[in-house]
Amino acid sequence: MSNKLGEKRKEYLNWDEYFMAIAKLSAARSKDPNTQVGACIVSKDNRLLSTGYNGAPNNFHDDKFPWNREGAPLETKYMFVCHAEANAIDNYRGYKKEFEGARIYVDLFPCNECAKKIIQSGIKEVIYLSDKYKDSDSTKASKLMFDTCGVSYHQMEKEHQKTLKISLEPDKPVEYIKK
């Protein structure tokens, strides 16, 4: 009898890549014409707990929703949109105790309002792709709250930022696009 095990596949996603890909895929549900953000919450033992994306609140019809970035406050999206992080927290239907020590993966560094929800939920780590608003007061406030409340945060390492091609056709594997 042979003890030869064979070789496993060499190119596969690590946990951070996998969960960030889920966050990015969730962002594809957003109907925002300018900014699509997704979030994915994961337990300490790498169980997917919840996902969310930026969009209109439940029962607020998308076709009656203002998607403008500029104009009077009630004519822009900012008064109405629910952020991906808040949606991921609010969408969870289990026991919120499971968020204690969890991680959240998100495209864009959380605003101060989402930072408060993240802290209150018990999530202890934020992994993000972009910090394009790092000089804004909102992001500065988020970082101050995270630092004070013991929530760690870091940008996903460049070597783990990959491009994947996912086909929804049968028998088509995920392709890894080399940079």
N, C-alpha and C positions, 0 to 999 in steps of 0.2 A: 504494500500500500504506500502511495506517495504522500509526502508531507508538503509538497509544493502548493503554495497558496495562490500563486499568480500575483499579478501586480494590480494595485488599484489605479484608478485614473489619476493623472498628475494635475490636470487643470480643473479645479473646482473652487467654489466660493468658500472663504472662511466665514465665521459667524458675522463679523462686522460688514463684510461685503454683501452677504445674504440679506441681512436685515435692512441695510441701506437700500438695496435693490427693491425690497418690498415697500419701503417708504417712497422711493422714486416711482414705482408702479402705482402706488396709491395716489400720487400727485396727478397722474394721468386722468383721474376721475374729476379733477377740478375743471369748472367751466369758466374760470377767470381767464380772460384773453391775454393778460399780461404776466401774471405770476401764478405758477402752479407749485404748490408746496404739499408734500406728503409727510406723514409721521408714522412711526411704528414703535410700539412699546413692547419691551421684552423683559421677562422675569430673570432673576439671578441665574436660573438654570436653563437659560436659552429657550424658553417657551414663548411663542408669540402670544401676546395678551390682547392687543388691539391695534387698529390702524385708523388713520383719519386723513383728511385733505381739506384744503381751504375751500369754503363754499357757503351757500346760503343755509340758514337754519332749517331744521325739519319743518315741513309744511309751508315754507315760504317759497313760492313758485319762482324758479330760475328765470322765467321769461318776464317776470315783473320786478326783477332784481336789477338795480343799477350797477353796471360793471365799469363805470367811468372812474378814472383816476383823478380827474380834476373837475372842479365845478363847486356849486353850493354843497354843503355837507350832505343834505338829503338826496342829492343827485349823484353821489359817489358811492363806491362799494364799502368804504371804510366804516360807515355807521352800521353796516349790516353783516359783513362777512364774518364767519366763524373760522378761526385759524386751525390749521391742521393739528397742532398739539392739543388744543382745547377739544377738538372733535375726537381725537384718539382717546383722551381721558374720559370724555362724556359718553362715548360709544361703548365703553367697556360694560359688560353686563354681569361680570362676576363680582367677587368680593374685592373691594378696593385695597384690602390689606395685602393683596398679592402685588401691589405696586411698590411696596416697601423694598427699597434696594434695587428697584428695576432700572432699566436703561431706556432712553428714548432716542430714536434715530430720526433726524429731520434734515430736510434740504437746506433750510435757512435758519440761522441762529434765532432762537426764540425772542419775541418781544417781551416787554416787561409784564404785560397782562398774562401771557402764556407762562412766563417764568413763575409767577405767583401760583398758577394752577399746578405746575410741575412740582414746585416745592410742597404745596399743600397735599399733593397726592402721595408723596413718599418716594417718588422717583429720585435716584441719587446720581445718575450720570446722563449727560447729554452729549451725543455724538452728532456732529453737523457737517455739512459739506461747504456751505458758503457763509461768510460773515460780512457780506457786502454793506451792511448798515452799522459796522462796528463803531463808527464815530457818532452815531445818533445817541441822543439822551436815553431813548428806550433800551438800546442794547447795553449802554453803560449801566443803567439801572438793573437790567437783568443780571449782568455779571457781578455787580455788587451784592445783589440778593443771593445769587448762587454761592458766591464766596463766603458770605456771612452764614448761610444756612447749610453749608457742607455738601452742596451739589457740585460734582466735578463736571467739567466740560472740556471737550477737545475736538478739533477738526479731524475728520477722517484722514489718515495718513495718505500722502500722495501715491505711494506704491500700491495702495489698495483701491484707488480710484480707477475703475475700469470702465470700459465701454462694452456693453453686452447687446447682442441682437437676439430678441426673443420673438419667435414666430408662434402664432396661435394655430398653425397648421399641424395636423397629426404627424408624428414621426420626425419632426424637425427639432434637433437639439439646440440648446442655447449656444450661440457663437460668441467667442471672446475676440473682440477686435483689438488688434495690437496697435499701440500708439506710435 
